[in-house]
């Protein structure tokens, strides 16, 4: 989808939400629905108001056309000066819109779900998954984002077989979307007596979290199973059926949450994760249907693709998609992800500019 089409859709949705916020029936309805509408409205506000301004300036430039062809030299000169200033303002706003549009139609969502799973490498892969979790958690702290653990499965040595996070904050999805894919680590494991370097892997998936009103999920759409939460090695954490598993009947998508002691809280989290995965499946279907759409590699979010290597002996991080190599892995793994995120955003910006020039 071209940037202008994307911006038009965002503005149309923003106008629709504004109308909903002033609708007496909605105002008199459930408080939760209004909070959801206001959150989505707030997420679109920056790009929509900026695009409104861009369109207004464009109209003003067009309105000066008759004056630019006037026989009156003073009138023509004044129109040229005003037109030049308007075009300068318009170009500045367009650059800002490009910046806000990096990441596609979901770029300005303030909530996303980030899933980390240990891949090949056994226990070392689980420990690497934990390192990735700590890296993202620390980075979120520096950005002022809220991090909530939705579910986790801990390995024998304290790593993560899987961990699912909800991250909320301005720019969260826009920056973290580039983390989707395969992450490979090369280092000497703690359990390696010979000092040999091992290679293991983890996969990361980052998905925009939809608002409640975007995905209609009814209790009859899924099967609900309750079971006892368990810890490493199958050890029972509690004897009550607080853990929740949801199976979406139409798609077969399975979600489970057992991180909370409360069954009600686990159910609420599981529903949020299920809605996110359903929304992601919907986006993937739409992407495939738009066969003519040109998609950059960085935006594909292919979880099977190896996107990055973390080489600890050389203190090197390599992002294979954009040919980025940084020799400060120790800083990055400690939470300073900004250099990588900035490079990915700049790469995507350049792709957007190329698309506009096609």
N, C-alpha and C positions, 0 to 999 in steps of 0.2 A: 504494500500500500504506500502510495506517495505521501510525502509529508503534508501537503495541502489537504489531501483527503482525510488524513488522520486528524488534522487540526479542525477541519469542518465537523467531523464526527464528535470530537471533544466539545466543541462549542455548542453543537446541537444538544448533546447530553446535558451540558451545563445549563442551557436554557430550559430544558425539560425539568431538571431538578429544581431550578428557581421557581418554576410554575408549581411544582409539587409542594414546595415549602410555603407557598401562599394559598394553597388549596384548603378551604375550611374543613373538608372531610378528613383530609390527612392530618391536619393540625389537631383534630378532635380524636384521632385514632390512637394506636398504641405508641407510647413514648419511645420504645425501642426502634420502631420503624423510622420515626423522625430523626433519631440520633444517627441511624444508618445513612439516611438521605443527606444529613448535614455533613457527615464525615466524607461521603463521596463528593459532595459539592465542594467541600474545602480542598480535597485533593485535586480537583480540576480547576479551582479558582485561578491559580497563578497563570496557567497556560491559556485558559479561556479568555480571561480579561486582557491578556497581552495580545491575543489573536484578534480580539474585538478592536483593540487600538490599531493594530496593523491594518485591518480592513478599512477602518475609518480614515486613516491616512491615505490609503490607496484611493478611496473615493474622493478625498480632497485634492489629490494630485490630478485625477481625471477631470475634476471640476475646474481646474485651472487651464485646461486645454484651449478653450476659446480665447482667453486672455493672452496666451502665449502666441496666438496668431493675430493679435490685434494690430491695427495700423498705428495705434497710439504708442509711441516709443516708451513713454514713462510707464504706461500700464503694462507693456510687455516686459520691461525691465523689472518692475515690481513682481510680476508673476514668475519670472525666471528665478529671482532671488528666493521667493517663497517656495517655489517648486524644488529648488536645490536643497533647502533646509528640510522640507518634508521628506525628500528622497533619502537624505542622510539619516533622519529619524527612523524611516521605514527600514533601511538596511540594518540599523543597529537592533531594532526590535526583531527582525528576521533572524539575526545571529543568536539572539537570546531564545527565540522559539526553537531553533535548531538544537540549542543546548538542552532545552527542556524536553525535546522530543526523542533524545537518545534513549533507545530501549523500546520504541514502538508505542502502541496505543495504551499500554499499561505502565508507561514510564513514570507517571506521577502518582502511582498508588503508594500509599504510606504504610501498607502492611504486606508482608510476604511470609511464606513458609519456606524454611531452609532445611533440607534433609541431608544428613551425612550417613553414608553406609560404608563399613569396612569391606574391602574387596579382597583380591588375592594377597596372601601373606600371613594368614592366620592371626595370631595374637599381636604381631607387630603391626598389621594393618589396622587392628582395633585401636592400638595405642596411637597410631597416626591419625585415625579418625578423631580421637580425643584431642590431639594437638590442633587439628583444624577447627574443632569446636571452640577451643580456648582462643585461637586466633580471631575467629569471628566475634566471639563474645567480647574480647578486649577492644576490637575495632569498633563494635557497636557502642561501647562505653565512651570512646573518644568522640563519637558522632552524636551522642545523646539519645541513642535509640533504645527502646525498651525490648528486652529479650525475655521470652517465656519458653520454658521447656515443655513441649507438648507430650512427648513420649521418649523413652530411651531404653536401650537394652545393653547392660554392662557386661563386659567380658571378665574372665577370671582375674586378670592382672589390672583391672580398673580402666581398661580402654572402653570404647563403644563399638558394639556390633552395629548399632544404629542409634541415631539420635535425631529427633525432629524438633525444630525450633520455630517459634513465631517471632518475627522481628518487626517492630513498628517504629516509624519515625520518618521525618522528611527526607526523601531521597533514598530510602532503604532499598526498595526493589530496583530502582534505577542503577544503583551501584553494584548491588550484590548479584544481579542477574548474570553477570559475566563469570560467576563462580561455577555455573552449571557445567558438569562434565567430569572426566576422569582425572584424578590427581595422583601422581606417582611420587613416591619418596625413595631416596637412596641414602642409606645410613647404616651404621653398625648398631644392631639391636642390643638392648640391655642384656639379653639372654645369650648373646654370641660370645663364646669364650675365646675364639680364635681371632677376633678382631676383623672379621670379614664383612664387607659391605653387602647388605641385602637390599632387594628391591621389593616393595609392596605398594599397595594402592588403596584408594578410597574413592567413592563417587559422591558427588554433590549435586543436588537438584534444588534450584531456587524457583519458586512459583509465586506469582502475585496472588494475594488472598482476596477473593471477591467479597463484595458486600452481600449481606443476607438477601437483599431484594433481587440480586442478579442470578442466583441459583436457587430454584424452587425445589427444596428437598423435603419430602413428606415422610413420616414414619413408615408408611407402607412401601416406600421406595427401597428400603434396606432391611436386612435381617440383623437383629441385635442379639449378640451373645455376651453373657456375663461370665467371668471366671476370676479365679484368685490370682492376684498379682504375684510375680515371682522375681527373684534376683538372680545373680550369677550362679551357674551350675544347677539351676532349677530350684534353689532354696526359696521357700515361700516367705514373702515379706509379711503377708497377713493371711488370715484364714477366712476373710469375708470376700464375697464376690464383688470387689470394687473395680476390677479391670473390665474394660469394654472393648468388644470387637464389632465393627460394623461391616457388613458386606452389601455393596450396592448391587441390587438384583439385575439391573439392565446391563451394566458394564463389567460386573465381577470385581470391581475395585474393592480391596480390603484395607481397612484402617483399624488399628487398635491403640488404645491409650491406657496406661496403667501407672502413670507417674504420680497421680494424686491418690490420697487415701479415700477421697469421696467419690462414690460411683457417679453422682450427679455432675461433678466437675470433670471427670474423665469422659463422660458422655458429651458434655458441651465441647470439650477439646476435640474429641473424635469427629464430631459433626463439622467443626471448622476445618479440620484437615481433609475430610471427605469432600466438602464443598470446594476446597482449593484444588484437589486432584481432579474433580469433575470439571472445574473451570479450565484447568490446564489441558484436559483431554479435549474439551470443546475448542480451545485455541489451536491445538495441534491439528484437529480435523479441518478447521478453517484455513490453516496454513497450507495443508495439503491440497485443499480445493482451489486455492489461489495459485495454480501451477505456474502462471506467468510471472508471479511476484519474484523479484530478485532478492534472495536472502543472503546476507553476509555470513560467513562461517562463525563469527563471534556471536551472532545473535541466534544461532540454531538451537543452543541449549541441549545438544545431543549428549546424553549422559554416558554413552559408550565411548565417546571420543576422548582421547588423552589430551587434555588442554595444558597441563602444567607439570613440571618436574621440580621437586624440592631436593637438591643435592646438599646434604649436610657437611660431608667432608670438605667440599669446595665453598661452602657458605653461599651457594648459588641457587637462585630461582630462575627458571626459564618458562615463559609463557609461549607455547608453540604456535598459537594462532596469530600472534602479532610480532613474532620474532623478538621478544623482549627478554633480555638477560640482565639480572641484577645480582651483584655480589654483596648482598646484605640480607641474606635469608634469616639470620638471627633476629634482626629488627622486624622483619615482616611477620615471622611466626610468633613474635611477641605482641603482635596486634597492629603494627604500622603497615596496614594494607594500602594506604593512600597512594604510593607510587604506582602500584599495579592497577588499582582502580582508575587512577587518572589516565594512565596509558591506554587502558581499554576504552574509556569514554572518548578519548581523543581519536582513537582508531575508528570508533563507530561514527563520530562526528564527520570524519573525512569520507566515510562511506555514504553518509546522508547527503553530503555536498555533491558527491559524484552522481548520486541518484537524481538530484535536482538538475544536474547539467546534462543528463541523458537526453 
